[in-house]
Amino acid sequence: MFNQLKLPHTAEDLFFLVKRGGNTDESAFLSTYAQLFVLGATYGFEKKKFDANVTSTDQIEPIKTAFFGHSIVLLQTICLAEDKTHEVLAQPDRMVEILQGYASGGFREIKRISEEVPRGWAQIERWMQELQVEG
């Protein structure tokens, strides 16, 4: 298993969704940056948005695997689906490459949608809150 994942630079516009560091924004509904990472990676995977050359943000420390909790199974599943072999689970560097690529692509796509949708971030936030309630 990998030790740490880094949030990609493309996530910086979404930091306001995390209830950390004294964030009092009412639209914050994620408890950890790990949850933000999972949101980006799963959305990127679902939409087949993958960034091959990911640059990590330096604003947030790398996320330790323990903070992902049960979501680690979801992340492993993304890696299995991408490489179509169980051997990827023994390749931590490859797993990081896959997950960070999809997270970056997912965040880029969320930002694109937020700029194209007439209601912008308000609509994206509502969709994400609905996902939180359903999940």
N, CA and C atoms as a LAMMPS dump frame, in Angstrom:
ITEM: TIMESTEP
0
ITEM: NUMBER OF ATOMS
405
ITEM: BOX BOUNDS ff ff ff
-5.0000000000000000e+02 5.0000000000000000e+02
-5.0000000000000000e+02 5.0000000000000000e+02
-5.0000000000000000e+02 5.0000000000000000e+02
ITEM: ATOMS id mol type element x y z
1 1 1 N 0.843 -1.185 0
2 1 2 C 0 0 0
3 1 3 C 0.883 1.241 0
4 2 1 N 0.365 2.292 -0.515
5 2 2 C 1.1 3.554 -0.548
6 2 3 C 1.053 4.231 0.824
7 3 1 N 2.049 5.032 1.121
8 3 2 C 2.096 5.712 2.416
9 3 3 C 1.363 7.048 2.402
10 4 1 N 1.497 7.778 1.314
11 4 2 C 0.923 9.112 1.266
12 4 3 C 0.478 9.452 -0.14
13 5 1 N -0.6 10.215 -0.225
14 5 2 C -1.04 10.768 -1.494
15 5 3 C -1.026 12.283 -1.355
16 6 1 N -0.736 12.96 -2.428
17 6 2 C -0.707 14.414 -2.411
18 6 3 C -1.891 14.954 -3.215
19 7 1 N -2.507 15.991 -2.696
20 7 2 C -3.565 16.628 -3.468
21 7 3 C -2.935 17.332 -4.663
22 8 1 N -3.515 17.145 -5.838
23 8 2 C -2.976 17.841 -7
24 8 3 C -3.263 19.341 -6.939
25 9 1 N -2.473 20.091 -7.661
26 9 2 C -2.631 21.541 -7.739
27 9 3 C -4.057 21.919 -8.17
28 10 1 N -4.662 21.082 -8.996
29 10 2 C -6.008 21.374 -9.499
30 10 3 C -7.069 21.343 -8.404
31 11 1 N -6.735 20.857 -7.21
32 11 2 C -7.698 20.804 -6.104
33 11 3 C -7.797 22.117 -5.339
34 12 1 N -6.872 23.025 -5.551
35 12 2 C -6.8 24.228 -4.714
36 12 3 C -8.08 25.054 -4.726
37 13 1 N -8.804 25.067 -5.834
38 13 2 C -10.059 25.822 -5.898
39 13 3 C -11.167 25.183 -5.07
40 14 1 N -10.942 23.976 -4.579
41 14 2 C -11.98 23.27 -3.817
42 14 3 C -11.663 23.148 -2.33
43 15 1 N -10.584 23.753 -1.868
44 15 2 C -10.232 23.666 -0.448
45 15 3 C -11.337 24.204 0.446
46 16 1 N -12.146 25.115 -0.07
47 16 2 C -13.214 25.703 0.747
48 16 3 C -14.279 24.678 1.134
49 17 1 N -14.296 23.518 0.501
50 17 2 C -15.282 22.487 0.822
51 17 3 C -14.913 21.67 2.062
52 18 1 N -13.696 21.863 2.567
53 18 2 C -13.2 21.065 3.696
54 18 3 C -13.283 21.865 4.99
55 19 1 N -13.872 21.263 6
56 19 2 C -14.01 21.892 7.322
57 19 3 C -12.721 21.728 8.108
58 20 1 N -11.695 22.439 7.718
59 20 2 C -10.401 22.337 8.387
60 20 3 C -9.809 23.716 8.563
61 21 1 N -8.895 23.845 9.484
62 21 2 C -8.152 25.089 9.649
63 21 3 C -9.017 26.297 9.929
64 22 1 N -10.092 26.113 10.665
65 22 2 C -10.951 27.241 11
66 22 3 C -11.851 27.693 9.871
67 23 1 N -12.004 26.878 8.833
68 23 2 C -12.875 27.226 7.718
69 23 3 C -14.317 27.308 8.207
70 24 1 N -14.925 28.466 8.06
71 24 2 C -16.312 28.658 8.496
72 24 3 C -17.264 28.788 7.316
73 25 1 N -16.787 28.519 6.11
74 25 2 C -17.623 28.6 4.92
75 25 3 C -18.78 27.621 5.067
76 26 1 N -20.006 28.093 4.867
77 26 2 C -21.191 27.241 5.028
78 26 3 C -21.247 26.105 4.013
79 27 1 N -20.551 26.252 2.897
80 27 2 C -20.591 25.208 1.886
81 27 3 C -19.598 24.077 2.17
82 28 1 N -18.797 24.209 3.234
83 28 2 C -17.857 23.148 3.596
84 28 3 C -18.633 21.964 4.162
85 29 1 N -18.499 20.819 3.528
86 29 2 C -19.207 19.634 4.02
87 29 3 C -18.301 18.407 4.108
88 30 1 N -17.06 18.518 3.66
89 30 2 C -16.115 17.416 3.771
90 30 3 C -15.305 17.59 5.051
91 31 1 N -15.038 16.515 5.746
92 31 2 C -14.329 16.589 7.018
93 31 3 C -12.815 16.583 6.865
94 32 1 N -12.316 15.983 5.792
95 32 2 C -10.871 15.85 5.637
96 32 3 C -10.46 16.095 4.191
97 33 1 N -9.167 16.364 4.013
98 33 2 C -8.632 16.472 2.663
99 33 3 C -8.618 15.112 1.98
100 34 1 N -8.605 14.041 2.762
101 34 2 C -8.697 12.699 2.183
102 34 3 C -10.034 12.542 1.462
103 35 1 N -11.11 13.038 2.068
104 35 2 C -12.424 12.971 1.415
105 35 3 C -12.433 13.79 0.131
106 36 1 N -11.766 14.934 0.145
107 36 2 C -11.664 15.754 -1.057
108 36 3 C -10.915 14.983 -2.144
109 37 1 N -9.83 14.32 -1.766
110 37 2 C -9.059 13.529 -2.728
111 37 3 C -9.933 12.438 -3.344
112 38 1 N -10.681 11.731 -2.499
113 38 2 C -11.554 10.648 -2.988
114 38 3 C -12.592 11.212 -3.952
115 39 1 N -13.145 12.373 -3.64
116 39 2 C -14.114 13.013 -4.525
117 39 3 C -13.496 13.241 -5.903
118 40 1 N -12.313 13.827 -5.942
119 40 2 C -11.653 14.092 -7.216
120 40 3 C -11.305 12.828 -7.981
121 41 1 N -10.758 11.847 -7.279
122 41 2 C -10.332 10.606 -7.938
123 41 3 C -11.524 9.827 -8.498
124 42 1 N -12.594 9.732 -7.735
125 42 2 C -13.746 8.975 -8.214
126 42 3 C -14.451 9.707 -9.355
127 43 1 N -14.542 11.039 -9.254
128 43 2 C -15.174 11.796 -10.333
129 43 3 C -14.319 11.723 -11.597
130 44 1 N -13.018 11.864 -11.449
131 44 2 C -12.124 11.758 -12.594
132 44 3 C -12.198 10.39 -13.25
133 45 1 N -12.24 9.345 -12.434
134 45 2 C -12.336 7.986 -12.977
135 45 3 C -13.666 7.803 -13.702
136 46 1 N -14.742 8.228 -13.085
137 46 2 C -16.073 8.087 -13.686
138 46 3 C -16.156 8.803 -15.034
139 47 1 N -15.561 9.973 -15.123
140 47 2 C -15.627 10.784 -16.352
141 47 3 C -14.45 10.518 -17.295
142 48 1 N -13.583 9.574 -16.926
143 48 2 C -12.4 9.231 -17.732
144 48 3 C -11.525 10.45 -18.001
145 49 1 N -11.317 11.246 -16.95
146 49 2 C -10.462 12.434 -17.021
147 49 3 C -9.185 12.132 -16.242
148 50 1 N -8.102 11.962 -16.961
149 50 2 C -6.828 11.578 -16.355
150 50 3 C -5.759 12.576 -16.774
151 51 1 N -5.055 13.137 -15.813
152 51 2 C -3.927 14.024 -16.093
153 51 3 C -2.639 13.225 -15.919
154 52 1 N -1.877 13.097 -16.988
155 52 2 C -0.642 12.314 -16.93
156 52 3 C 0.475 13.034 -16.175
157 53 1 N 0.536 14.334 -16.282
158 53 2 C 1.601 15.105 -15.632
159 53 3 C 1.003 15.939 -14.501
160 54 1 N 0.903 15.335 -13.341
161 54 2 C 0.27 15.978 -12.196
162 54 3 C 1.292 16.772 -11.399
163 55 1 N 0.93 18 -11.061
164 55 2 C 1.738 18.769 -10.117
165 55 3 C 0.963 18.842 -8.82
166 56 1 N 1.64 18.554 -7.725
167 56 2 C 0.989 18.541 -6.415
168 56 3 C 0.988 19.932 -5.806
169 57 1 N -0.031 20.187 -4.991
170 57 2 C -0.089 21.453 -4.28
171 57 3 C 0.918 21.43 -3.136
172 58 1 N 1.471 22.571 -2.83
173 58 2 C 2.36 22.657 -1.677
174 58 3 C 1.655 23.306 -0.498
175 59 1 N 0.351 23.565 -0.65
176 59 2 C -0.415 24.2 0.418
177 59 3 C -0.889 23.211 1.484
178 60 1 N -0.944 21.945 1.141
179 60 2 C -1.437 20.909 2.057
180 60 3 C -0.382 19.812 2.137
181 61 1 N -0.176 19.31 3.332
182 61 2 C 0.762 18.193 3.527
183 61 3 C 0.219 16.943 2.824
184 62 1 N 1.107 16.027 2.443
185 62 2 C 0.629 14.756 1.882
186 62 3 C -0.328 14.072 2.863
187 63 1 N -1.283 13.357 2.322
188 63 2 C -2.318 12.709 3.135
189 63 3 C -1.866 11.285 3.452
190 64 1 N -1.812 10.964 4.714
191 64 2 C -1.423 9.619 5.135
192 64 3 C -2.574 8.649 4.847
193 65 1 N -2.208 7.432 4.493
194 65 2 C -3.185 6.414 4.125
195 65 3 C -4.254 6.226 5.196
196 66 1 N -3.889 6.329 6.461
197 66 2 C -4.839 6.1 7.555
198 66 3 C -6.043 7.032 7.493
199 67 1 N -5.884 8.223 6.944
200 67 2 C -6.991 9.179 6.882
201 67 3 C -8.061 8.795 5.866
202 68 1 N -7.766 7.848 4.986
203 68 2 C -8.751 7.449 3.982
204 68 3 C -9.779 6.466 4.525
205 69 1 N -9.483 5.814 5.634
206 69 2 C -10.438 4.888 6.239
207 69 3 C -10.899 3.837 5.24
208 70 1 N -12.219 3.612 5.223
209 70 2 C -12.795 2.595 4.342
210 70 3 C -12.741 2.997 2.87
211 71 1 N -12.515 4.263 2.59
212 71 2 C -12.416 4.714 1.193
213 71 3 C -11.21 4.118 0.479
214 72 1 N -10.291 3.558 1.229
215 72 2 C -9.106 2.961 0.619
216 72 3 C -9.506 1.828 -0.316
217 73 1 N -10.578 1.123 0.014
218 73 2 C -11.054 0.033 -0.847
219 73 3 C -11.534 0.6 -2.184
220 74 1 N -12.217 1.722 -2.145
221 74 2 C -12.66 2.378 -3.372
222 74 3 C -11.465 2.789 -4.225
223 75 1 N -10.444 3.349 -3.595
224 75 2 C -9.249 3.757 -4.331
225 75 3 C -8.521 2.555 -4.934
226 76 1 N -8.464 1.46 -4.192
227 76 2 C -7.85 0.242 -4.719
228 76 3 C -8.639 -0.281 -5.922
229 77 1 N -9.953 -0.169 -5.848
230 77 2 C -10.81 -0.626 -6.935
231 77 3 C -10.566 0.179 -8.209
232 78 1 N -10.347 1.486 -8.052
233 78 2 C -10.014 2.322 -9.208
234 78 3 C -8.718 1.821 -9.849
235 79 1 N -7.743 1.518 -9.026
236 79 2 C -6.457 1.02 -9.55
237 79 3 C -6.625 -0.324 -10.259
238 80 1 N -7.425 -1.218 -9.666
239 80 2 C -7.686 -2.516 -10.293
240 80 3 C -8.391 -2.344 -11.633
241 81 1 N -9.379 -1.469 -11.669
242 81 2 C -10.119 -1.245 -12.914
243 81 3 C -9.237 -0.613 -13.986
244 82 1 N -8.35 0.262 -13.581
245 82 2 C -7.469 0.934 -14.543
246 82 3 C -6.46 -0.042 -15.154
247 83 1 N -5.783 -0.817 -14.326
248 83 2 C -4.73 -1.708 -14.834
249 83 3 C -5.239 -3.112 -15.182
250 84 1 N -6.448 -3.432 -14.743
251 84 2 C -7.067 -4.728 -15.04
252 84 3 C -6.221 -5.923 -14.579
253 85 1 N -5.533 -5.726 -13.456
254 85 2 C -4.763 -6.817 -12.847
255 85 3 C -4.604 -6.546 -11.358
256 86 1 N -4.636 -7.614 -10.581
257 86 2 C -4.458 -7.481 -9.136
258 86 3 C -3.021 -7.107 -8.772
259 87 1 N -2.102 -7.284 -9.703
260 87 2 C -0.698 -6.992 -9.434
261 87 3 C -0.454 -5.517 -9.114
262 88 1 N -1.36 -4.653 -9.565
263 88 2 C -1.195 -3.225 -9.294
264 88 3 C -1.222 -2.95 -7.785
265 89 1 N -1.906 -3.783 -7.018
266 89 2 C -2.004 -3.572 -5.572
267 89 3 C -0.662 -3.759 -4.865
268 90 1 N 0.292 -4.376 -5.544
269 90 2 C 1.639 -4.555 -4.988
270 90 3 C 2.616 -3.521 -5.548
271 91 1 N 2.079 -2.532 -6.261
272 91 2 C 2.908 -1.506 -6.892
273 91 3 C 2.485 -0.118 -6.403
274 92 1 N 2.972 0.293 -5.225
275 92 2 C 2.513 1.561 -4.646
276 92 3 C 2.76 2.777 -5.541
277 93 1 N 3.866 2.809 -6.252
278 93 2 C 4.131 3.954 -7.124
279 93 3 C 3.109 4.039 -8.255
280 94 1 N 2.749 2.89 -8.811
281 94 2 C 1.748 2.861 -9.886
282 94 3 C 0.381 3.284 -9.346
283 95 1 N 0.034 2.848 -8.151
284 95 2 C -1.25 3.232 -7.559
285 95 3 C -1.308 4.748 -7.349
286 96 1 N -0.24 5.329 -6.859
287 96 2 C -0.184 6.778 -6.658
288 96 3 C -0.344 7.496 -7.994
289 97 1 N 0.339 7 -9.024
290 97 2 C 0.241 7.603 -10.364
291 97 3 C -1.204 7.583 -10.87
292 98 1 N -1.864 6.454 -10.721
293 98 2 C -3.252 6.315 -11.172
294 98 3 C -4.164 7.26 -10.393
295 99 1 N -4.08 7.2 -9.082
296 99 2 C -4.999 7.965 -8.239
297 99 3 C -4.786 9.467 -8.365
298 100 1 N -3.553 9.901 -8.378
299 100 2 C -3.298 11.337 -8.508
300 100 3 C -3.688 11.833 -9.895
301 101 1 N -3.51 10.996 -10.916
302 101 2 C -3.916 11.38 -12.266
303 101 3 C -5.411 11.565 -12.383
304 102 1 N -6.176 10.63 -11.814
305 102 2 C -7.634 10.754 -11.86
306 102 3 C -8.133 11.879 -10.946
307 103 1 N -7.51 12.055 -9.797
308 103 2 C -7.919 13.149 -8.907
309 103 3 C -7.703 14.492 -9.596
310 104 1 N -6.557 14.668 -10.22
311 104 2 C -6.279 15.921 -10.908
312 104 3 C -7.268 16.156 -12.044
313 105 1 N -7.507 15.129 -12.831
314 105 2 C -8.481 15.241 -13.918
315 105 3 C -9.879 15.512 -13.407
316 106 1 N -10.238 14.874 -12.289
317 106 2 C -11.557 15.099 -11.689
318 106 3 C -11.733 16.522 -11.209
319 107 1 N -10.716 17.049 -10.533
320 107 2 C -10.804 18.437 -10.05
321 107 3 C -10.854 19.42 -11.22
322 108 1 N -10.098 19.137 -12.257
323 108 2 C -10.105 20.006 -13.443
324 108 3 C -11.505 20.018 -14.074
325 109 1 N -12.127 18.844 -14.138
326 109 2 C -13.468 18.742 -14.721
327 109 3 C -14.508 19.441 -13.84
328 110 1 N -14.407 19.288 -12.53
329 110 2 C -15.34 19.972 -11.627
330 110 3 C -15.218 21.482 -11.802
331 111 1 N -13.998 21.969 -11.919
332 111 2 C -13.799 23.41 -12.118
333 111 3 C -14.393 23.852 -13.452
334 112 1 N -14.166 23.072 -14.507
335 112 2 C -14.705 23.415 -15.825
336 112 3 C -16.225 23.507 -15.777
337 113 1 N -16.85 22.519 -15.155
338 113 2 C -18.304 22.52 -15.051
339 113 3 C -18.781 23.729 -14.254
340 114 1 N -18.086 24.025 -13.174
341 114 2 C -18.511 25.147 -12.326
342 114 3 C -18.458 26.47 -13.085
343 115 1 N -17.559 26.576 -14.06
344 115 2 C -17.446 27.803 -14.844
345 115 3 C -18.459 27.849 -15.978
346 116 1 N -18.93 26.697 -16.434
347 116 2 C -19.882 26.647 -17.534
348 116 3 C -21.338 26.683 -17.075
349 117 1 N -21.609 26.127 -15.927
350 117 2 C -22.981 26.093 -15.408
351 117 3 C -23.362 27.507 -14.975
352 118 1 N -24.521 28.002 -15.388
353 118 2 C -24.907 29.38 -15.059
354 118 3 C -24.84 29.708 -13.564
355 119 1 N -25.158 28.754 -12.718
356 119 2 C -25.148 29.015 -11.276
357 119 3 C -23.791 28.715 -10.647
358 120 1 N -22.826 28.31 -11.458
359 120 2 C -21.454 28.126 -11.002
360 120 3 C -21.306 27.211 -9.806
361 121 1 N -20.499 27.652 -8.842
362 121 2 C -20.168 26.838 -7.672
363 121 3 C -21.393 26.452 -6.864
364 122 1 N -22.396 27.309 -6.819
365 122 2 C -23.588 26.987 -6.027
366 122 3 C -24.208 25.676 -6.497
367 123 1 N -24.291 25.474 -7.801
368 123 2 C -24.854 24.237 -8.346
369 123 3 C -23.95 23.043 -8.037
370 124 1 N -22.661 23.21 -8.216
371 124 2 C -21.712 22.125 -7.927
372 124 3 C -21.793 21.744 -6.448
373 125 1 N -21.831 22.73 -5.572
374 125 2 C -21.921 22.456 -4.137
375 125 3 C -23.191 21.688 -3.817
376 126 1 N -24.306 22.051 -4.437
377 126 2 C -25.567 21.345 -4.181
378 126 3 C -25.463 19.893 -4.637
379 127 1 N -24.881 19.663 -5.807
380 127 2 C -24.714 18.291 -6.293
381 127 3 C -23.853 17.49 -5.333
382 128 1 N -22.774 18.088 -4.851
383 128 2 C -21.879 17.376 -3.945
384 128 3 C -22.561 17.08 -2.617
385 129 1 N -23.372 18.005 -2.129
386 129 2 C -24.09 17.776 -0.876
387 129 3 C -25.105 16.657 -1.046
388 130 1 N -25.749 16.586 -2.212
389 130 2 C -26.69 15.513 -2.471
390 130 3 C -25.969 14.162 -2.488
391 131 1 N -24.763 14.13 -3.071
392 131 2 C -23.973 12.903 -3.059
393 131 3 C -23.605 12.49 -1.643
394 132 1 N -23.272 13.467 -0.818
395 132 2 C -22.914 13.211 0.577
396 132 3 C -24.092 12.591 1.329
397 133 1 N -25.3 13.102 1.091
398 133 2 C -26.486 12.594 1.766
399 133 3 C -26.796 11.187 1.281
400 134 1 N -26.681 10.951 -0.045
401 134 2 C -26.993 9.654 -0.606
402 134 3 C -25.97 8.599 -0.202
403 135 1 N -24.68 9.005 -0.1
404 135 2 C -23.596 8.055 0.203
405 135 3 C -23.613 7.673 1.604
